[in-house]
Amino acid sequence: MGELKIVDVNISRIRQKIGQDATGPQYLETVWGFGYLWRVQHC
């Protein structure tokens, strides 16, 4: 089988690449019990 935290690790790496602070997500938001949500910022 695979590692249980592989999704969490990959999300963390994506957040680092887009320059997002994990404590105050702007674009990639964790929705507990569901998954992840990509937020689009409108001007």
ModelCIF file with pLDDT and N, C-alpha, C, O atoms, coordinates in Angstrom:
data_MODEL
#
_entry.id   MODEL 
#
_entity.id                         1 
_entity.type                       polymer 
_entity.pdbx_number_of_molecules   1 
#
_entity_poly.entity_id                      1 
_entity_poly.type                           'polypeptide(L)' 
_entity_poly.nstd_linkage                   no 
_entity_poly.nstd_monomer                   no 
_entity_poly.pdbx_seq_one_letter_code       MGELKIVDVNISRIRQKIGQDATGPQYLETVWGFGYLWRVQHC 
_entity_poly.pdbx_seq_one_letter_code_can   MGELKIVDVNISRIRQKIGQDATGPQYLETVWGFGYLWRVQHC 
_entity_poly.pdbx_strand_id                 A 
#
loop_
_entity_poly_seq.entity_id 
_entity_poly_seq.num 
_entity_poly_seq.mon_id 
_entity_poly_seq.hetero 
1 1  MET n 
1 2  GLY n 
1 3  GLU n 
1 4  LEU n 
1 5  LYS n 
1 6  ILE n 
1 7  VAL n 
1 8  ASP n 
1 9  VAL n 
1 10 ASN n 
1 11 ILE n 
1 12 SER n 
1 13 ARG n 
1 14 ILE n 
1 15 ARG n 
1 16 GLN n 
1 17 LYS n 
1 18 ILE n 
1 19 GLY n 
1 20 GLN n 
1 21 ASP n 
1 22 ALA n 
1 23 THR n 
1 24 GLY n 
1 25 PRO n 
1 26 GLN n 
1 27 TYR n 
1 28 LEU n 
1 29 GLU n 
1 30 THR n 
1 31 VAL n 
1 32 TRP n 
1 33 GLY n 
1 34 PHE n 
1 35 GLY n 
1 36 TYR n 
1 37 LEU n 
1 38 TRP n 
1 39 ARG n 
1 40 VAL n 
1 41 GLN n 
1 42 HIS n 
1 43 CYS n 
#
_struct_asym.id          A 
_struct_asym.entity_id   1 
#
loop_
_ma_qa_metric.id 
_ma_qa_metric.mode 
_ma_qa_metric.name 
_ma_qa_metric.software_group_id 
_ma_qa_metric.type 
1 global pLDDT . pLDDT 
2 local  pLDDT . pLDDT 
#
_ma_qa_metric_global.metric_id      1 
_ma_qa_metric_global.metric_value   82.33 
_ma_qa_metric_global.model_id       1 
_ma_qa_metric_global.ordinal_id     1 
#
loop_
_ma_qa_metric_local.label_asym_id 
_ma_qa_metric_local.label_comp_id 
_ma_qa_metric_local.label_seq_id 
_ma_qa_metric_local.metric_id 
_ma_qa_metric_local.metric_value 
_ma_qa_metric_local.model_id 
_ma_qa_metric_local.ordinal_id 
A MET 1  2 64.00 1 1  
A GLY 2  2 67.00 1 2  
A GLU 3  2 74.00 1 3  
A LEU 4  2 76.00 1 4  
A LYS 5  2 86.00 1 5  
A ILE 6  2 89.00 1 6  
A VAL 7  2 87.00 1 7  
A ASP 8  2 86.00 1 8  
A VAL 9  2 89.00 1 9  
A ASN 10 2 91.00 1 10 
A ILE 11 2 88.00 1 11 
A SER 12 2 87.00 1 12 
A ARG 13 2 90.00 1 13 
A ILE 14 2 90.00 1 14 
A ARG 15 2 87.00 1 15 
A GLN 16 2 87.00 1 16 
A LYS 17 2 88.00 1 17 
A ILE 18 2 85.00 1 18 
A GLY 19 2 82.00 1 19 
A GLN 20 2 72.00 1 20 
A ASP 21 2 75.00 1 21 
A ALA 22 2 69.00 1 22 
A THR 23 2 75.00 1 23 
A GLY 24 2 75.00 1 24 
A PRO 25 2 74.00 1 25 
A GLN 26 2 80.00 1 26 
A TYR 27 2 84.00 1 27 
A LEU 28 2 86.00 1 28 
A GLU 29 2 87.00 1 29 
A THR 30 2 87.00 1 30 
A VAL 31 2 91.00 1 31 
A TRP 32 2 90.00 1 32 
A GLY 33 2 91.00 1 33 
A PHE 34 2 91.00 1 34 
A GLY 35 2 89.00 1 35 
A TYR 36 2 90.00 1 36 
A LEU 37 2 90.00 1 37 
A TRP 38 2 88.00 1 38 
A ARG 39 2 84.00 1 39 
A VAL 40 2 80.00 1 40 
A GLN 41 2 71.00 1 41 
A HIS 42 2 66.00 1 42 
A CYS 43 2 62.00 1 43 
#
loop_
_atom_site.group_PDB 
_atom_site.id 
_atom_site.type_symbol 
_atom_site.label_atom_id 
_atom_site.label_alt_id 
_atom_site.label_comp_id 
_atom_site.label_asym_id 
_atom_site.label_entity_id 
_atom_site.label_seq_id 
_atom_site.pdbx_PDB_ins_code 
_atom_site.Cartn_x 
_atom_site.Cartn_y 
_atom_site.Cartn_z 
_atom_site.occupancy 
_atom_site.B_iso_or_equiv 
_atom_site.pdbx_formal_charge 
_atom_site.auth_seq_id 
_atom_site.auth_comp_id 
_atom_site.auth_asym_id 
_atom_site.auth_atom_id 
_atom_site.pdbx_PDB_model_num 
ATOM 1   N N  . MET A 1 1  ? 0.848   -1.172 0.000  1.00 64.00 ? 1  MET A N  1 
ATOM 2   C CA . MET A 1 1  ? 0.000   0.000  0.000  1.00 64.00 ? 1  MET A CA 1 
ATOM 3   C C  . MET A 1 1  ? 0.898   1.241  0.000  1.00 64.00 ? 1  MET A C  1 
ATOM 4   O O  . MET A 1 1  ? 2.123   1.128  -0.030 1.00 64.00 ? 1  MET A O  1 
ATOM 5   N N  . GLY A 1 2  ? 0.300   2.381  0.032  1.00 67.00 ? 2  GLY A N  1 
ATOM 6   C CA . GLY A 1 2  ? 1.049   3.634  0.027  1.00 67.00 ? 2  GLY A CA 1 
ATOM 7   C C  . GLY A 1 2  ? 1.087   4.268  1.399  1.00 67.00 ? 2  GLY A C  1 
ATOM 8   O O  . GLY A 1 2  ? 0.497   3.772  2.359  1.00 67.00 ? 2  GLY A O  1 
ATOM 9   N N  . GLU A 1 3  ? 1.788   5.364  1.463  1.00 74.00 ? 3  GLU A N  1 
ATOM 10  C CA . GLU A 1 3  ? 1.860   6.124  2.701  1.00 74.00 ? 3  GLU A CA 1 
ATOM 11  C C  . GLU A 1 3  ? 0.517   6.810  2.959  1.00 74.00 ? 3  GLU A C  1 
ATOM 12  O O  . GLU A 1 3  ? -0.143  7.255  2.019  1.00 74.00 ? 3  GLU A O  1 
ATOM 13  N N  . LEU A 1 4  ? 0.119   6.894  4.201  1.00 76.00 ? 4  LEU A N  1 
ATOM 14  C CA . LEU A 1 4  ? -1.169  7.494  4.544  1.00 76.00 ? 4  LEU A CA 1 
ATOM 15  C C  . LEU A 1 4  ? -1.170  9.014  4.396  1.00 76.00 ? 4  LEU A C  1 
ATOM 16  O O  . LEU A 1 4  ? -2.218  9.606  4.137  1.00 76.00 ? 4  LEU A O  1 
ATOM 17  N N  . LYS A 1 5  ? -0.031  9.643  4.554  1.00 86.00 ? 5  LYS A N  1 
ATOM 18  C CA . LYS A 1 5  ? 0.055   11.105 4.530  1.00 86.00 ? 5  LYS A CA 1 
ATOM 19  C C  . LYS A 1 5  ? 0.536   11.654 3.191  1.00 86.00 ? 5  LYS A C  1 
ATOM 20  O O  . LYS A 1 5  ? 0.901   12.827 3.118  1.00 86.00 ? 5  LYS A O  1 
ATOM 21  N N  . ILE A 1 6  ? 0.550   10.854 2.134  1.00 89.00 ? 6  ILE A N  1 
ATOM 22  C CA . ILE A 1 6  ? 1.101   11.289 0.852  1.00 89.00 ? 6  ILE A CA 1 
ATOM 23  C C  . ILE A 1 6  ? 0.343   12.481 0.279  1.00 89.00 ? 6  ILE A C  1 
ATOM 24  O O  . ILE A 1 6  ? 0.962   13.365 -0.314 1.00 89.00 ? 6  ILE A O  1 
ATOM 25  N N  . VAL A 1 7  ? -0.966  12.532 0.437  1.00 87.00 ? 7  VAL A N  1 
ATOM 26  C CA . VAL A 1 7  ? -1.744  13.668 -0.071 1.00 87.00 ? 7  VAL A CA 1 
ATOM 27  C C  . VAL A 1 7  ? -1.383  14.930 0.712  1.00 87.00 ? 7  VAL A C  1 
ATOM 28  O O  . VAL A 1 7  ? -1.191  15.992 0.119  1.00 87.00 ? 7  VAL A O  1 
ATOM 29  N N  . ASP A 1 8  ? -1.289  14.822 2.034  1.00 86.00 ? 8  ASP A N  1 
ATOM 30  C CA . ASP A 1 8  ? -0.926  15.973 2.866  1.00 86.00 ? 8  ASP A CA 1 
ATOM 31  C C  . ASP A 1 8  ? 0.450   16.517 2.492  1.00 86.00 ? 8  ASP A C  1 
ATOM 32  O O  . ASP A 1 8  ? 0.642   17.730 2.418  1.00 86.00 ? 8  ASP A O  1 
ATOM 33  N N  . VAL A 1 9  ? 1.390   15.633 2.259  1.00 89.00 ? 9  VAL A N  1 
ATOM 34  C CA . VAL A 1 9  ? 2.742   16.039 1.878  1.00 89.00 ? 9  VAL A CA 1 
ATOM 35  C C  . VAL A 1 9  ? 2.728   16.745 0.529  1.00 89.00 ? 9  VAL A C  1 
ATOM 36  O O  . VAL A 1 9  ? 3.384   17.772 0.357  1.00 89.00 ? 9  VAL A O  1 
ATOM 37  N N  . ASN A 1 10 ? 1.993   16.205 -0.417 1.00 91.00 ? 10 ASN A N  1 
ATOM 38  C CA . ASN A 1 10 ? 1.933   16.827 -1.738 1.00 91.00 ? 10 ASN A CA 1 
ATOM 39  C C  . ASN A 1 10 ? 1.223   18.184 -1.704 1.00 91.00 ? 10 ASN A C  1 
ATOM 40  O O  . ASN A 1 10 ? 1.645   19.108 -2.399 1.00 91.00 ? 10 ASN A O  1 
ATOM 41  N N  . ILE A 1 11 ? 0.176   18.319 -0.929 1.00 88.00 ? 11 ILE A N  1 
ATOM 42  C CA . ILE A 1 11 ? -0.504  19.607 -0.779 1.00 88.00 ? 11 ILE A CA 1 
ATOM 43  C C  . ILE A 1 11 ? 0.445   20.629 -0.158 1.00 88.00 ? 11 ILE A C  1 
ATOM 44  O O  . ILE A 1 11 ? 0.484   21.785 -0.577 1.00 88.00 ? 11 ILE A O  1 
ATOM 45  N N  . SER A 1 12 ? 1.201   20.197 0.834  1.00 87.00 ? 12 SER A N  1 
ATOM 46  C CA . SER A 1 12 ? 2.184   21.079 1.462  1.00 87.00 ? 12 SER A CA 1 
ATOM 47  C C  . SER A 1 12 ? 3.224   21.553 0.449  1.00 87.00 ? 12 SER A C  1 
ATOM 48  O O  . SER A 1 12 ? 3.595   22.727 0.447  1.00 87.00 ? 12 SER A O  1 
ATOM 49  N N  . ARG A 1 13 ? 3.691   20.665 -0.396 1.00 90.00 ? 13 ARG A N  1 
ATOM 50  C CA . ARG A 1 13 ? 4.670   21.035 -1.425 1.00 90.00 ? 13 ARG A CA 1 
ATOM 51  C C  . ARG A 1 13 ? 4.080   21.994 -2.450 1.00 90.00 ? 13 ARG A C  1 
ATOM 52  O O  . ARG A 1 13 ? 4.759   22.919 -2.894 1.00 90.00 ? 13 ARG A O  1 
ATOM 53  N N  . ILE A 1 14 ? 2.829   21.782 -2.827 1.00 90.00 ? 14 ILE A N  1 
ATOM 54  C CA . ILE A 1 14 ? 2.159   22.697 -3.760 1.00 90.00 ? 14 ILE A CA 1 
ATOM 55  C C  . ILE A 1 14 ? 2.035   24.078 -3.128 1.00 90.00 ? 14 ILE A C  1 
ATOM 56  O O  . ILE A 1 14 ? 2.285   25.086 -3.789 1.00 90.00 ? 14 ILE A O  1 
ATOM 57  N N  . ARG A 1 15 ? 1.652   24.135 -1.856 1.00 87.00 ? 15 ARG A N  1 
ATOM 58  C CA . ARG A 1 15 ? 1.525   25.422 -1.167 1.00 87.00 ? 15 ARG A CA 1 
ATOM 59  C C  . ARG A 1 15 ? 2.863   26.151 -1.126 1.00 87.00 ? 15 ARG A C  1 
ATOM 60  O O  . ARG A 1 15 ? 2.911   27.369 -1.296 1.00 87.00 ? 15 ARG A O  1 
ATOM 61  N N  . GLN A 1 16 ? 3.947   25.418 -0.901 1.00 87.00 ? 16 GLN A N  1 
ATOM 62  C CA . GLN A 1 16 ? 5.277   26.034 -0.888 1.00 87.00 ? 16 GLN A CA 1 
ATOM 63  C C  . GLN A 1 16 ? 5.617   26.606 -2.258 1.00 87.00 ? 16 GLN A C  1 
ATOM 64  O O  . GLN A 1 16 ? 6.175   27.699 -2.350 1.00 87.00 ? 16 GLN A O  1 
ATOM 65  N N  . LYS A 1 17 ? 5.288   25.882 -3.318 1.00 88.00 ? 17 LYS A N  1 
ATOM 66  C CA . LYS A 1 17 ? 5.619   26.319 -4.675 1.00 88.00 ? 17 LYS A CA 1 
ATOM 67  C C  . LYS A 1 17 ? 4.839   27.558 -5.097 1.00 88.00 ? 17 LYS A C  1 
ATOM 68  O O  . LYS A 1 17 ? 5.355   28.383 -5.850 1.00 88.00 ? 17 LYS A O  1 
ATOM 69  N N  . ILE A 1 18 ? 3.612   27.698 -4.626 1.00 85.00 ? 18 ILE A N  1 
ATOM 70  C CA . ILE A 1 18 ? 2.834   28.876 -5.003 1.00 85.00 ? 18 ILE A CA 1 
ATOM 71  C C  . ILE A 1 18 ? 3.015   30.005 -3.991 1.00 85.00 ? 18 ILE A C  1 
ATOM 72  O O  . ILE A 1 18 ? 2.369   31.047 -4.099 1.00 85.00 ? 18 ILE A O  1 
ATOM 73  N N  . GLY A 1 19 ? 3.893   29.798 -3.010 1.00 82.00 ? 19 GLY A N  1 
ATOM 74  C CA . GLY A 1 19 ? 4.212   30.843 -2.043 1.00 82.00 ? 19 GLY A CA 1 
ATOM 75  C C  . GLY A 1 19 ? 3.113   31.113 -1.048 1.00 82.00 ? 19 GLY A C  1 
ATOM 76  O O  . GLY A 1 19 ? 2.920   32.253 -0.625 1.00 82.00 ? 19 GLY A O  1 
ATOM 77  N N  . GLN A 1 20 ? 2.397   30.089 -0.673 1.00 72.00 ? 20 GLN A N  1 
ATOM 78  C CA . GLN A 1 20 ? 1.281   30.241 0.251  1.00 72.00 ? 20 GLN A CA 1 
ATOM 79  C C  . GLN A 1 20 ? 1.673   29.810 1.650  1.00 72.00 ? 20 GLN A C  1 
ATOM 80  O O  . GLN A 1 20 ? 2.286   28.758 1.833  1.00 72.00 ? 20 GLN A O  1 
ATOM 81  N N  . ASP A 1 21 ? 1.324   30.614 2.627  1.00 75.00 ? 21 ASP A N  1 
ATOM 82  C CA . ASP A 1 21 ? 1.557   30.275 4.028  1.00 75.00 ? 21 ASP A CA 1 
ATOM 83  C C  . ASP A 1 21 ? 0.504   29.262 4.467  1.00 75.00 ? 21 ASP A C  1 
ATOM 84  O O  . ASP A 1 21 ? -0.692  29.496 4.295  1.00 75.00 ? 21 ASP A O  1 
ATOM 85  N N  . ALA A 1 22 ? 0.939   28.152 5.028  1.00 69.00 ? 22 ALA A N  1 
ATOM 86  C CA . ALA A 1 22 ? 0.015   27.083 5.425  1.00 69.00 ? 22 ALA A CA 1 
ATOM 87  C C  . ALA A 1 22 ? -0.924  27.493 6.557  1.00 69.00 ? 22 ALA A C  1 
ATOM 88  O O  . ALA A 1 22 ? -1.990  26.900 6.720  1.00 69.00 ? 22 ALA A O  1 
ATOM 89  N N  . THR A 1 23 ? -0.535  28.509 7.344  1.00 75.00 ? 23 THR A N  1 
ATOM 90  C CA . THR A 1 23 ? -1.388  28.920 8.464  1.00 75.00 ? 23 THR A CA 1 
ATOM 91  C C  . THR A 1 23 ? -2.525  29.830 8.026  1.00 75.00 ? 23 THR A C  1 
ATOM 92  O O  . THR A 1 23 ? -3.505  29.981 8.755  1.00 75.00 ? 23 THR A O  1 
ATOM 93  N N  . GLY A 1 24 ? -2.414  30.440 6.848  1.00 75.00 ? 24 GLY A N  1 
ATOM 94  C CA . GLY A 1 24 ? -3.476  31.314 6.342  1.00 75.00 ? 24 GLY A CA 1 
ATOM 95  C C  . GLY A 1 24 ? -3.648  31.109 4.851  1.00 75.00 ? 24 GLY A C  1 
ATOM 96  O O  . GLY A 1 24 ? -3.305  31.989 4.062  1.00 75.00 ? 24 GLY A O  1 
ATOM 97  N N  . PRO A 1 25 ? -4.177  29.953 4.450  1.00 74.00 ? 25 PRO A N  1 
ATOM 98  C CA . PRO A 1 25 ? -4.263  29.636 3.025  1.00 74.00 ? 25 PRO A CA 1 
ATOM 99  C C  . PRO A 1 25 ? -5.112  30.625 2.244  1.00 74.00 ? 25 PRO A C  1 
ATOM 100 O O  . PRO A 1 25 ? -6.219  30.978 2.652  1.00 74.00 ? 25 PRO A O  1 
ATOM 101 N N  . GLN A 1 26 ? -4.571  31.064 1.113  1.00 80.00 ? 26 GLN A N  1 
ATOM 102 C CA . GLN A 1 26 ? -5.246  32.010 0.243  1.00 80.00 ? 26 GLN A CA 1 
ATOM 103 C C  . GLN A 1 26 ? -5.895  31.308 -0.936 1.00 80.00 ? 26 GLN A C  1 
ATOM 104 O O  . GLN A 1 26 ? -7.023  31.630 -1.310 1.00 80.00 ? 26 GLN A O  1 
ATOM 105 N N  . TYR A 1 27 ? -5.197  30.361 -1.516 1.00 84.00 ? 27 TYR A N  1 
ATOM 106 C CA . TYR A 1 27 ? -5.659  29.710 -2.738 1.00 84.00 ? 27 TYR A CA 1 
ATOM 107 C C  . TYR A 1 27 ? -6.112  28.272 -2.516 1.00 84.00 ? 27 TYR A C  1 
ATOM 108 O O  . TYR A 1 27 ? -7.189  27.875 -2.962 1.00 84.00 ? 27 TYR A O  1 
ATOM 109 N N  . LEU A 1 28 ? -5.294  27.508 -1.833 1.00 86.00 ? 28 LEU A N  1 
ATOM 110 C CA . LEU A 1 28 ? -5.564  26.093 -1.633 1.00 86.00 ? 28 LEU A CA 1 
ATOM 111 C C  . LEU A 1 28 ? -6.024  25.888 -0.194 1.00 86.00 ? 28 LEU A C  1 
ATOM 112 O O  . LEU A 1 28 ? -5.226  25.936 0.742  1.00 86.00 ? 28 LEU A O  1 
ATOM 113 N N  . GLU A 1 29 ? -7.309  25.663 -0.037 1.00 87.00 ? 29 GLU A N  1 
ATOM 114 C CA . GLU A 1 29 ? -7.910  25.589 1.294  1.00 87.00 ? 29 GLU A CA 1 
ATOM 115 C C  . GLU A 1 29 ? -8.297  24.151 1.638  1.00 87.00 ? 29 GLU A C  1 
ATOM 116 O O  . GLU A 1 29 ? -8.810  23.416 0.794  1.00 87.00 ? 29 GLU A O  1 
ATOM 117 N N  . THR A 1 30 ? -8.047  23.763 2.882  1.00 87.00 ? 30 THR A N  1 
ATOM 118 C CA . THR A 1 30 ? -8.445  22.448 3.360  1.00 87.00 ? 30 THR A CA 1 
ATOM 119 C C  . THR A 1 30 ? -9.891  22.506 3.834  1.00 87.00 ? 30 THR A C  1 
ATOM 120 O O  . THR A 1 30 ? -10.253 23.363 4.641  1.00 87.00 ? 30 THR A O  1 
ATOM 121 N N  . VAL A 1 31 ? -10.703 21.602 3.337  1.00 91.00 ? 31 VAL A N  1 
ATOM 122 C CA . VAL A 1 31 ? -12.097 21.482 3.772  1.00 91.00 ? 31 VAL A CA 1 
ATOM 123 C C  . VAL A 1 31 ? -12.174 20.157 4.523  1.00 91.00 ? 31 VAL A C  1 
ATOM 124 O O  . VAL A 1 31 ? -12.248 19.091 3.912  1.00 91.00 ? 31 VAL A O  1 
ATOM 125 N N  . TRP A 1 32 ? -12.157 20.231 5.851  1.00 90.00 ? 32 TRP A N  1 
ATOM 126 C CA . TRP A 1 32 ? -12.103 19.034 6.676  1.00 90.00 ? 32 TRP A CA 1 
ATOM 127 C C  . TRP A 1 32 ? -13.292 18.116 6.410  1.00 90.00 ? 32 TRP A C  1 
ATOM 128 O O  . TRP A 1 32 ? -14.439 18.560 6.354  1.00 90.00 ? 32 TRP A O  1 
ATOM 129 N N  . GLY A 1 33 ? -12.999 16.842 6.248  1.00 91.00 ? 33 GLY A N  1 
ATOM 130 C CA . GLY A 1 33 ? -14.028 15.850 5.996  1.00 91.00 ? 33 GLY A CA 1 
ATOM 131 C C  . GLY A 1 33 ? -14.420 15.742 4.533  1.00 91.00 ? 33 GLY A C  1 
ATOM 132 O O  . GLY A 1 33 ? -15.229 14.890 4.166  1.00 91.00 ? 33 GLY A O  1 
ATOM 133 N N  . PHE A 1 34 ? -13.847 16.608 3.688  1.00 91.00 ? 34 PHE A N  1 
ATOM 134 C CA . PHE A 1 34 ? -14.187 16.592 2.268  1.00 91.00 ? 34 PHE A CA 1 
ATOM 135 C C  . PHE A 1 34 ? -12.941 16.484 1.395  1.00 91.00 ? 34 PHE A C  1 
ATOM 136 O O  . PHE A 1 34 ? -12.822 15.561 0.590  1.00 91.00 ? 34 PHE A O  1 
ATOM 137 N N  . GLY A 1 35 ? -12.017 17.422 1.553  1.00 89.00 ? 35 GLY A N  1 
ATOM 138 C CA . GLY A 1 35 ? -10.812 17.422 0.720  1.00 89.00 ? 35 GLY A CA 1 
ATOM 139 C C  . GLY A 1 35 ? -10.202 18.808 0.649  1.00 89.00 ? 35 GLY A C  1 
ATOM 140 O O  . GLY A 1 35 ? -9.989  19.457 1.673  1.00 89.00 ? 35 GLY A O  1 
ATOM 141 N N  . TYR A 1 36 ? -9.923  19.259 -0.568 1.00 90.00 ? 36 TYR A N  1 
ATOM 142 C CA . TYR A 1 36 ? -9.268  20.542 -0.770 1.00 90.00 ? 36 TYR A CA 1 
ATOM 143 C C  . TYR A 1 36 ? -10.059 21.365 -1.767 1.00 90.00 ? 36 TYR A C  1 
ATOM 144 O O  . TYR A 1 36 ? -10.756 20.828 -2.627 1.00 90.00 ? 36 TYR A O  1 
ATOM 145 N N  . LEU A 1 37 ? -9.938  22.685 -1.639 1.00 90.00 ? 37 LEU A N  1 
ATOM 146 C CA . LEU A 1 37 ? -10.691 23.603 -2.473 1.00 90.00 ? 37 LEU A CA 1 
ATOM 147 C C  . LEU A 1 37 ? -9.729  24.657 -3.004 1.00 90.00 ? 37 LEU A C  1 
ATOM 148 O O  . LEU A 1 37 ? -8.975  25.258 -2.237 1.00 90.00 ? 37 LEU A O  1 
ATOM 149 N N  . TRP A 1 38 ? -9.755  24.883 -4.319 1.00 88.00 ? 38 TRP A N  1 
ATOM 150 C CA . TRP A 1 38 ? -8.947  25.918 -4.943 1.00 88.00 ? 38 TRP A CA 1 
ATOM 151 C C  . TRP A 1 38 ? -9.793  27.185 -5.020 1.00 88.00 ? 38 TRP A C  1 
ATOM 152 O O  . TRP A 1 38 ? -10.822 27.208 -5.695 1.00 88.00 ? 38 TRP A O  1 
ATOM 153 N N  . ARG A 1 39 ? -9.367  28.224 -4.339 1.00 84.00 ? 39 ARG A N  1 
ATOM 154 C CA . ARG A 1 39 ? -10.088 29.491 -4.318 1.00 84.00 ? 39 ARG A CA 1 
ATOM 155 C C  . ARG A 1 39 ? -9.494  30.424 -5.372 1.00 84.00 ? 39 ARG A C  1 
ATOM 156 O O  . ARG A 1 39 ? -8.278  30.598 -5.442 1.00 84.00 ? 39 ARG A O  1 
ATOM 157 N N  . VAL A 1 40 ? -10.348 31.013 -6.176 1.00 80.00 ? 40 VAL A N  1 
ATOM 158 C CA . VAL A 1 40 ? -9.920  31.975 -7.187 1.00 80.00 ? 40 VAL A CA 1 
ATOM 159 C C  . VAL A 1 40 ? -10.163 33.369 -6.647 1.00 80.00 ? 40 VAL A C  1 
ATOM 160 O O  . VAL A 1 40 ? -11.273 33.698 -6.228 1.00 80.00 ? 40 VAL A O  1 
ATOM 161 N N  . GLN A 1 41 ? -9.130  34.183 -6.659 1.00 71.00 ? 41 GLN A N  1 
ATOM 162 C CA . GLN A 1 41 ? -9.243  35.561 -6.195 1.00 71.00 ? 41 GLN A CA 1 
ATOM 163 C C  . GLN A 1 41 ? -9.713  36.439 -7.344 1.00 71.00 ? 41 GLN A C  1 
ATOM 164 O O  . GLN A 1 41 ? -9.069  36.484 -8.393 1.00 71.00 ? 41 GLN A O  1 
ATOM 165 N N  . HIS A 1 42 ? -10.826 37.135 -7.159 1.00 66.00 ? 42 HIS A N  1 
ATOM 166 C CA . HIS A 1 42 ? -11.337 38.072 -8.154 1.00 66.00 ? 42 HIS A CA 1 
ATOM 167 C C  . HIS A 1 42 ? -10.929 39.484 -7.776 1.00 66.00 ? 42 HIS A C  1 
ATOM 168 O O  . HIS A 1 42 ? -10.928 39.843 -6.598 1.00 66.00 ? 42 HIS A O  1 
ATOM 169 N N  . CYS A 1 43 ? -10.588 40.274 -8.760 1.00 62.00 ? 43 CYS A N  1 
ATOM 170 C CA . CYS A 1 43 ? -10.184 41.670 -8.525 1.00 62.00 ? 43 CYS A CA 1 
ATOM 171 C C  . CYS A 1 43 ? -11.356 42.558 -8.255 1.00 62.00 ? 43 CYS A C  1 
ATOM 172 O O  . CYS A 1 43 ? -11.185 43.757 -8.038 1.00 62.00 ? 43 CYS A O  1 
#
